[in-house]
Amino acid sequence: MLEGWTPILLIGIVIATILFLISRRVSRKALFLTSIILSLICVGIVIYSIVVVGGWDGMGLGFVTFSGFLGIWVGTISGVIIKKINM
């Protein structure tokens, strides 16, 4: 049932896991700076997918990028919360 959505969901989960692991090693400022830079890259890719690619291919690229964007912020927020609890 989730055949077509599985890669998109996996990308978000992998990115969230990577950022969660990164959050354990770096300071809060570095983590937020990394998340903001990655988010700006995601926004740029979405704009590129709408303007240049267009059609169904652009929509697919937008879904993948949006999944990555959610993964970035879920990993960042969960890492900050867990780090705050452990302190």
Contact map, one row per residue, 1 for C-alpha under 8 A:
111000000000000000000000000000000000000000000000000000000000000000000000000000000000000
111111000000000000000000000000000000000000000000000000000000000000000000000000000000000
111111000000000000000000000000000000000000000000000000000000000000000000000000000000000
011111110000000000000000000000000000000000000000000000000000000000000000000000000000000
011111111000000000000000000000000000000000000000000000000000000000000000000000000000000
011111111100000000000000000000000000000000000000000000000000000000000000000000000000000
000111111110000000000000000000000000000000000000000000000000000000000000000000000000000
000111111111000000000000000000000000000000000000000000000000001100100000000000000000000
000011111111100000000000000000000000000000000000000000000000000000100000000000000000000
000001111111110000000000000000000000000000000000000000000000000000000000000000000000000
000000111111111000000000000000000000000000000000000000000000000100110010000000000000000
000000011111111100000000000000000000000000000000000000000000000000111111000000000000000
000000001111111110000000000000000000000000000000000000000000000000000010000000000000000
000000000111111111000000000000000000000000000000000000000000000000000010000000000000000
000000000011111111100000000000000000000000000000000000000000000000010011001000000000000
000000000001111111110000000000000000000000000000000000000000000000000111111100000000000
000000000000111111111000000000000000000000000000000000000000000000000010001000000000000
000000000000011111111100000000000000000000000000000000000000000000000000001000000000000
000000000000001111111110000000000000000000000000000000000000000000000001001100100000000
000000000000000111111111000000000000000000000000000000000000000000000000001101100000000
000000000000000011111111100000000000000000000000000000000000000000000000000000100000000
000000000000000001111111110000100000000000000000000000000000000000000000000000000000000
000000000000000000111111111100100000000000000000000000000000000000000000000100110010000
000000000000000000011111110000000000000000000000000000000000000000000000000000100010000
000000000000000000001111111000000000000000000000000000000000000000000000000000000000000
000000000000000000000111111101100000000000000000000000000000000000000000000000000000000
000000000000000000000010111111100000000000000000000000000000000000000000000000000000000
000000000000000000000010011111110000000000000000000000000000000000000000000000010000000
000000000000000000000000001111111000000000000000000000000000000000000000000000000000000
000000000000000000000000011111111100000000000000000000000000000000000000000000000000000
000000000000000000000110011111111110000000000000000000000000000000000000000100000000000
000000000000000000000000000111111111000000000000000000000000000000000000000100000000000
000000000000000000000000000011111111100000000000000000000000000000000000000000000000000
000000000000000000000000000001111111110000000000000000000000000000000000000000000000000
000000000000000000000000000000111111111000000000000000000000000000000001100100000000000
000000000000000000000000000000011111111100000000000000000000000000000000000000000000000
000000000000000000000000000000001111111110000000000000000000000000000000000000000000000
000000000000000000000000000000000111111111000000000000000000000000001001000000000000000
000000000000000000000000000000000011111111100000000000000000000000001001000000000000000
000000000000000000000000000000000001111111110000000000000000000000000000000000000000000
000000000000000000000000000000000000111111111000000000000000000000000000000000000000000
000000000000000000000000000000000000011111111100000000000000000011011000000000000000000
000000000000000000000000000000000000001111111110000000000000000000000000000000000000000
000000000000000000000000000000000000000111111111000000000000000000000000000000000000000
000000000000000000000000000000000000000011111111100000000000110010000000000000000000000
000000000000000000000000000000000000000001111111110000000000110011000000000000000000000
000000000000000000000000000000000000000000111111111000000000000000000000000000000000000
000000000000000000000000000000000000000000011111111110000000000000000000000000000000000
000000000000000000000000000000000000000000001111111111001110110000000000000000000000000
000000000000000000000000000000000000000000000111111111100110010000000000000000000000000
000000000000000000000000000000000000000000000011111111000000000000000000000000000000000
000000000000000000000000000000000000000000000001111111000000000000000000000000000000000
000000000000000000000000000000000000000000000001111111101100000000000000000000000000000
000000000000000000000000000000000000000000000000111111111110000000000000000000000000000
000000000000000000000000000000000000000000000000010011111110000000000000000000000000000
000000000000000000000000000000000000000000000000000001111111000000000000000000000000000
000000000000000000000000000000000000000000000000100011111111100000000000000000000000000
000000000000000000000000000000000000000000000000110011111111110000000000000000000000000
000000000000000000000000000000000000000000000000110001111111111000000000000000000000000
000000000000000000000000000000000000000000000000000000011111111100000000000000000000000
000000000000000000000000000000000000000000001100100000001111111110000000000000000000000
000000000000000000000000000000000000000000001100110000000111111111000000000000000000000
000000010000000000000000000000000000000000000000000000000011111111100000000000000000000
000000010010000000000000000000000000000000000000000000000001111111110000000000000000000
000000000000000000000000000000000000000001001100000000000000111111111000000000000000000
000000000000000000000000000000000000000001000100000000000000011111111100000000000000000
000000011011000000000000000000000000000000000000000000000000001111111110000000000000000
000000000011001000000000000000000000000001000000000000000000000111111111000000000000000
000000000001000000000000000000000000011001000000000000000000000011111111100000000000000
000000000001000100000000000000000000000000000000000000000000000001111111110000000000000
000000000011111110000000000000000000000000000000000000000000000000111111111000000000000
000000000001001100100000000000000010011000000000000000000000000000011111111100000000000
000000000000000100000000000000000010000000000000000000000000000000001111111110000000000
000000000000000100000000000000000000000000000000000000000000000000000111111111000000000
000000000000001111110000000000000000000000000000000000000000000000000011111111100000000
000000000000000100110010000000110010000000000000000000000000000000000001111111110000000
000000000000000000000000000000000000000000000000000000000000000000000000111111111000000
000000000000000000010000000000000000000000000000000000000000000000000000011111111100000
000000000000000000111011000000000000000000000000000000000000000000000000001111111110000
000000000000000000000010000100000000000000000000000000000000000000000000000111111111000
000000000000000000000000000000000000000000000000000000000000000000000000000011111111100
000000000000000000000000000000000000000000000000000000000000000000000000000001111111110
000000000000000000000011000000000000000000000000000000000000000000000000000000111111111
000000000000000000000000000000000000000000000000000000000000000000000000000000011111111
000000000000000000000000000000000000000000000000000000000000000000000000000000001111111
000000000000000000000000000000000000000000000000000000000000000000000000000000000111111
000000000000000000000000000000000000000000000000000000000000000000000000000000000011111
